[in-house]
Amino acid sequence: MESYTETTWADFYDEAKKYNKLLKGALNKPEKFTPDFIYNIAAMSVEKYFMAYFLKKNILPPNHTIADLVMFMKQYQVIPDHLETRLLFMNDFQEICSLEQYNRKTPTKDDTVKFADTVDMVFNYIDPMVAV
């Protein structure tokens, strides 16, 4: 079984930043990138940022939905209310892990701007905790 090292958390962190960069580019090309695509890129970036923190601490969350990552993080760090609200807003677009409460809604262009802002907020939150 492979153990987690700084390289692994750093890989997640670098991937999060790459997804964030892709997200910024996609916002500027709405003719090529749908709001659903932008949502998924933003969600991947959020997940990678959180996983970078968890892997650096050598802990693994039981699930990877945005809401689950928020709840798990609250066991280790305080999450500012405004950030938690934004993350749960993003989570509401894809509640797909339960067959009883399956929910997917299509984001608007305005929502995509909020997603990008939320990813930046997550970066600003996680970066000081993983900075070397």
N, C-alpha and C positions, 0 to 999 in steps of 0.2 A: 504494500500500500504506500502510495506516494505521500510524503508529508508536505505541508505547505511552508514555503519559504518566502523571504522578502521578494524574490523574483516573481513568485506567483501573485502576491498582492499587487506588486508593481505592474505586472501585466494587466491585471484587471483595471488598475488606475489609468494606465495608458490607453486601454481600449475605451474606457469611459470618456476620456478626453477626445479620442478620435470620433466617437459617436456624437459628442457634443459639437465638434467641428463640422461633421456631416450635417447635423441638424441645422446649424446656422446657414450652411450653403443651401440646404433644401428649402428653407424659408424664403430664400431669394429667387427660387425657381418654381413657383406654384404650378406652372404649366407642365412640369415634369414630375413633381412630387405631390401626391395627394395628402390631405390631412391625416388619413389613416396611416400612411407610411411615416409621416412626421411624428405621429403619436408613438409608433412602435420604435423609432429611433430614439426618441426622448426617453421612453420607458427602459430601453436597453442601457442608455447612459446612466439613468438613475440606479438601475440594478447594479451595474458595474462599479459605480462609485461606492455604494453601500457594501458590496462584496469586497472591495479593496480594503475598507475599514475592518470588516469582519475577519478577513484572511490575515491581515496584519496582526490582529489580536488572537489569531489562531482559534476562532470560533466560527461555527457554521449555523446559519438560520435554518429552521425546519422547512420553510417555504420561501418562494421568491416573488410573490405578488408584491406590489408596492405597499399595500396595506400591511402585509405580513412583515415586510422589511422595516416599516415604521414601528410596528409594535415590538418587534425584536430589538431594534436599536434602543427603544425606550428603557430596556432592561440595563443598558450600559451607559447611555448618554441622554442628556436632556435635549429634546428636539423643540426648537422654538415653535410656538403655536402657529405663526403665519406659515412656516415651512410645512408643518404637519397638515394644515388645511389645504395647501396647494398640492401636496403629494396625494392626499385622499381624494381631491378633485380629479387628479389624473387617474387614480385607481378606479374611479367610477365609470371610466370608459370601457374597461374590460374586466368584468367580474366573471371569469370563465372557468374557475377551478371547481365550481359546484354545479352539478347537473340540476339540482333543484332550483338554484337561483342564478342560472346562466344569464348574463346581461352584457350586451355590447352596444355601444352607441357611437355614431359617427361624429367625430369632432368637426368643428367649424374652423375657418381660417383664423378667427379671433382666438379660438382655443389653442391653436398651434403656437401663437405668440406667447400665451401663458405657459405652455409646455417648455418652450425654450427658456423663458425666464425662470421657471421652476428648476430646470437642470442647472442653470447658473447658480441658483440659490443652494442647491445640493452641493455643487462644487465648492462654493464658499464655506459651507458647513463642514464638509468632509476634509477638504484640503489641509487645514491646520492640524487635524488629527492624524493624518498619514504623512505629512511632510517630513522629510528626512533631515 
